[in-house]
Amino acid sequence: MHDGNVADQRFFLVGIGGSGMMPLAMILRGRGATVERKRLSL
């Protein structure tokens, strides 16, 4: 079982900048995680 502690972990999110991934990125960063991103352009 995971305790939800994400401090000092790295996450790579694709499509960040939209309404779906941005809140997740903000939560992860607020908990001490490093968040990297890739924006998709059409």
N, C-alpha and C positions, 0 to 999 in steps of 0.2 A: 504494500500500500504506500502511496506517495503522500507526503505531508504538505505538498503545495509550495515548498520552498524552492524558488527559482533563482535566488541570489547567486551571482557568479556563474550563471549558465548563459549560453549563447543561443539565440534563435534567429533563423533566417525566414522572413515572411515574403511571399510573392504577392504582388498586387496591392501592396500597402498604399495608402493614400485615399482609398475609398471609404465608404461608411462601414464596411464590414471588418477590415483588418486594423484600421487605425485605433479603435478602442482597445483591441487586444494588445497591440503594441504598447499603448499607454499603460495598461495594467501591468504588463511584463516589466517595463522599465521602472514603474513605480515600486515594483517588488525587488528591484536590484539586478535584473537581467540585462544583458547586452542584446540589443535588437538590431539586426541588419535587414536591409530591405532591397527589393527589386521592383521597380515600377514597370508596369506593362503599358506600352503605348500602342494605340491602334493606327 
